[in-house]
Amino acid sequence: MAQRGTKRGNARLQLIDTALDLFDRHGFHAVGIDKILSTAGLAKMTLYHHFASKEELIVAVLEKRDTAFRADFAAAIADDADGRAKLLAMFDAIEAWTRDPAFRGSLFDKAAAEYGEKEHPVKKAVLSHKAWLFGEVRRAAAATGAADPVKLAAELFLLMEGAVLAAAVTGDRTAVRRAKAAAETLIAAAS
């Protein structure tokens, strides 16, 4: 019996969703394949039908989180026409995320901490997500008319990343608000 309680077409998604939840709560190395399978109610053959390894499953989990994050982020900044407003809306979106009771920190930061080798597929998935996010910040920074939009973007990206980490590690849900205030100062000085 390959699956228990799921249709064959949904098994892959069920594995990803279950693994995402477990990895987010406990970390990647702490959660074994057997825990994922027992929680999902699936057989080991089902896992290996869809994924060649645990790392391949982790990459699929990160891709799912990346897709959702991009959509949520784009929706949060869609109404803001100018670069300054877009940048500040990014901080608002991140603050809303860190204030969510389900917030446990960035799954990408957790993955980066556990998979440090730059060429590892998991680390590549993390770097791809971070590069996309930096690109969004850079585009908005360029739209502000800043003399050096790449420098401004790098500074703002650092504020965002640090605020998310502070919220996750210390539980400080006001970190992003303070980072946004610093961002306003940087944006004004760069223009």
WOFENCOR-V30020 format. One record per residue. RES is the residue in one letter. OMEGA is omega in radians with two decimals (none if undefined). Layout:
res=<RES	RES>
omega=<OMEGA	OMEGA>
//
This chain:
res=<M	A	Q	R	G	T	K	R	G	N	A	R	L	Q	L	I	D	T	A	L	D	L	F	D	R	H	G	F	H	A	V	G	I	D	K	I	L	S	T	A	G	L	A	K	M	T	L	Y	H	H	F	A	S	K	E	E	L	I	V	A	V	L	E	K	R	D	T	A	F	R	A	D	F	A	A	A	I	A	D	D	A	D	G	R	A	K	L	L	A	M	F	D	A	I	E	A	W	T	R	D	P	A	F	R	G	S	L	F	D	K	A	A	A	E	Y	G	E	K	E	H	P	V	K	K	A	V	L	S	H	K	A	W	L	F	G	E	V	R	R	A	A	A	A	T	G	A	A	D	P	V	K	L	A	A	E	L	F	L	L	M	E	G	A	V	L	A	A	A	V	T	G	D	R	T	A	V	R	R	A	K	A	A	A	E	T	L	I	A	A	A	S>
omega=<-3.07	-3.12	3.03	3.04	3.12	3.04	-3.07	-3.12	-3.12	-3.06	-3.14	3.12	3.12	3.09	-3.13	-3.12	3.13	3.14	3.13	-3.14	-3.11	3.12	-3.13	-3.12	-2.95	-3.07	-3.04	-3.11	-3.10	-3.10	3.12	3.12	-3.12	3.12	3.11	-3.10	-3.13	3.11	3.14	-3.09	-3.10	3.12	-3.11	3.14	3.12	3.12	-3.06	2.99	-3.07	-3.07	-3.13	-3.08	3.06	3.14	3.09	3.06	3.12	3.11	3.11	3.09	-3.14	3.09	3.11	3.13	3.13	-3.14	3.14	-3.14	3.14	-3.13	3.13	-3.12	3.13	3.13	-3.10	-3.09	-3.03	-3.05	-3.06	-3.02	-3.06	-3.06	-3.13	-3.14	3.11	3.14	-3.13	3.07	3.08	3.10	3.10	3.13	3.14	3.10	3.12	3.13	-3.09	3.11	3.10	-3.14	3.13	-3.11	3.10	-3.08	-3.11	3.08	3.13	3.08	3.10	3.14	3.13	3.13	-3.09	-3.13	-3.02	-3.10	-3.05	-3.10	3.13	-3.12	3.12	3.14	3.10	3.10	3.10	-3.11	3.10	3.12	-3.11	3.11	3.09	-3.12	3.10	3.11	3.09	3.12	-3.12	3.12	3.13	3.11	3.12	-3.13	3.10	-3.06	-3.14	3.12	3.12	-3.05	3.13	3.10	3.12	3.13	3.14	3.13	-3.13	3.10	3.10	3.08	3.14	-3.11	-3.14	3.14	3.11	3.13	3.11	3.13	-3.11	-3.02	-3.05	-3.08	-3.12	-3.10	3.08	-3.08	-3.10	3.10	3.11	3.08	3.11	3.11	3.08	3.12	3.11	3.11	3.13	-3.14	-3.14	-3.12	-3.08	-3.04	none>
//
